[in-house]
Amino acid sequence: MECRRVIVLDTHVLVWLDEGNQKVGTNSRRLIDDSLREDALGVSAISFWEVAMLVQKGRVELKLDLADWRRELLEYGLEEIPVTGSIGIQAAGLENFHGDPADRLITATALERRATLVTADERMLGWHSDFPRQDVRS
């Protein structure tokens, strides 16, 4: 049996997918769709906090209220991955990684799950580590 390919979405990728944003490239879209079909598409719970903060600041606008938006995504098959103590410790220990706490937690979540991180964040894509990343724009 083939091992399923686990994917962790960065926060902006989750929003872009929901919006139907054209920045999501063909290869990434295929990877994400395949992972969703295999029940292997996840997002860190911290991403829902990030989106809530962006909505509160007026930087993101959703068609639904936040609780309904989250519930709909989870019902569609997205897995919400809790921020555990293990992920928190790993996030704090990321060497030569920028200081954004949410990015650290999202990256540590992908590392913990041995997942591919899908992002457009240049700092995350350029971080010197051998864990798999996919530029969402490709």
C-alpha positions as CSV (number, residue, x, y, z in Angstrom):
1,M,0.0,0.0,0.0
2,E,1.3,3.4,-0.9
3,C,2.0,5.8,1.9
4,R,-0.2,8.9,1.8
5,R,1.4,12.2,1.2
6,V,0.7,14.5,4.1
7,I,0.5,18.2,3.4
8,V,0.4,21.1,5.8
9,L,-0.9,24.4,4.4
10,D,0.4,27.8,5.5
11,T,-2.3,30.2,6.6
12,H,-2.3,32.4,3.5
13,V,-2.6,29.2,1.3
14,L,-5.7,28.2,3.2
15,V,-7.2,31.7,2.6
16,W,-6.1,31.7,-1.1
17,L,-7.7,28.3,-1.7
18,D,-10.9,29.4,-0.1
19,E,-10.9,32.6,-2.2
20,G,-10.1,30.7,-5.4
21,N,-7.0,32.9,-5.7
22,Q,-5.1,32.4,-9.0
23,K,-1.8,32.6,-7.1
24,V,-2.2,28.9,-6.3
25,G,-0.2,27.2,-9.1
26,T,-1.3,24.1,-11.1
27,N,1.2,21.7,-9.5
28,S,0.3,22.9,-6.0
29,R,-3.4,22.7,-6.7
30,R,-3.0,19.1,-7.9
31,L,-0.9,18.2,-4.8
32,I,-3.4,19.7,-2.5
33,D,-6.4,18.1,-4.3
34,D,-4.7,14.7,-4.2
35,S,-3.9,15.1,-0.5
36,L,-7.5,16.1,0.3
37,R,-8.8,13.0,-1.5
38,E,-6.4,10.9,0.6
39,D,-7.5,12.6,3.9
40,A,-3.9,13.9,4.2
41,L,-4.4,17.7,4.1
42,G,-3.9,19.6,7.3
43,V,-3.5,23.0,8.8
44,S,-2.1,24.0,12.1
45,A,-4.7,25.2,14.6
46,I,-2.7,28.4,14.9
47,S,-3.8,29.3,11.3
48,F,-7.4,29.8,12.5
49,W,-6.1,32.3,15.1
50,E,-4.0,34.0,12.4
51,V,-7.1,34.3,10.1
52,A,-9.2,35.6,13.0
53,M,-6.6,38.3,13.7
54,L,-6.4,39.3,10.0
55,V,-10.2,39.5,9.8
56,Q,-10.2,41.6,13.0
57,K,-7.6,44.0,11.5
58,G,-9.6,44.2,8.2
59,R,-6.8,42.6,6.1
60,V,-8.9,39.5,5.2
61,E,-12.6,39.3,4.5
62,L,-14.5,36.0,4.6
63,K,-17.9,35.2,3.2
64,L,-18.9,33.4,6.4
65,D,-18.3,34.2,10.0
66,L,-15.1,32.7,11.4
67,A,-16.7,29.8,13.3
68,D,-18.8,28.8,10.3
69,W,-15.8,29.2,7.9
70,R,-13.7,26.9,10.1
71,R,-16.5,24.3,10.5
72,E,-17.1,24.2,6.8
73,L,-13.4,23.6,6.0
74,L,-13.2,20.8,8.6
75,E,-16.4,19.2,7.2
76,Y,-14.9,19.4,3.7
77,G,-12.0,17.2,4.9
78,L,-9.3,19.6,6.2
79,E,-7.6,18.3,9.3
80,E,-7.0,20.8,12.1
81,I,-3.7,19.8,13.7
82,P,-3.5,20.9,17.4
83,V,-0.6,22.9,18.7
84,T,0.9,20.4,21.2
85,G,3.7,20.8,23.7
86,S,6.0,18.8,21.4
87,I,5.3,21.2,18.5
88,G,5.8,24.2,20.7
89,I,9.2,22.9,21.9
90,Q,10.2,22.1,18.3
91,A,9.1,25.6,17.2
92,A,11.2,27.3,19.8
93,G,14.2,25.3,18.8
94,L,14.2,26.0,15.0
95,E,17.7,27.1,14.2
96,N,18.2,30.2,12.0
97,F,14.5,30.6,11.5
98,H,12.8,34.0,11.6
99,G,11.0,35.1,14.8
100,D,7.3,35.0,13.7
101,P,5.7,32.6,16.3
102,A,2.9,31.5,14.0
103,D,5.3,30.6,11.2
104,R,7.5,28.7,13.7
105,L,4.5,26.7,14.9
106,I,3.3,26.0,11.4
107,T,6.8,24.8,10.3
108,A,7.1,22.7,13.5
109,T,3.7,21.2,12.8
110,A,4.9,20.1,9.3
111,L,8.2,18.8,10.7
112,E,6.3,16.8,13.4
113,R,4.0,15.3,10.9
114,R,6.8,14.7,8.4
115,A,4.7,16.6,6.0
116,T,5.3,18.9,3.0
117,L,4.7,22.5,3.9
118,V,2.9,24.4,1.2
119,T,3.6,28.2,1.3
120,A,4.6,31.2,-0.6
121,D,6.5,32.7,2.3
122,E,10.0,33.4,1.0
123,R,11.5,33.1,4.5
124,M,10.0,29.7,5.0
125,L,10.9,28.5,1.5
126,G,14.4,29.8,1.9
127,W,15.1,28.4,5.3
128,H,18.1,26.1,5.3
129,S,16.6,22.8,6.2
130,D,16.0,19.6,4.3
131,F,12.3,19.2,5.2
132,P,10.0,19.2,2.1
133,R,8.4,22.5,1.0
134,Q,6.3,23.4,-2.0
135,D,6.0,26.9,-3.3
136,V,2.2,27.3,-3.7
137,R,2.8,29.5,-6.8
138,S,4.1,26.6,-8.8
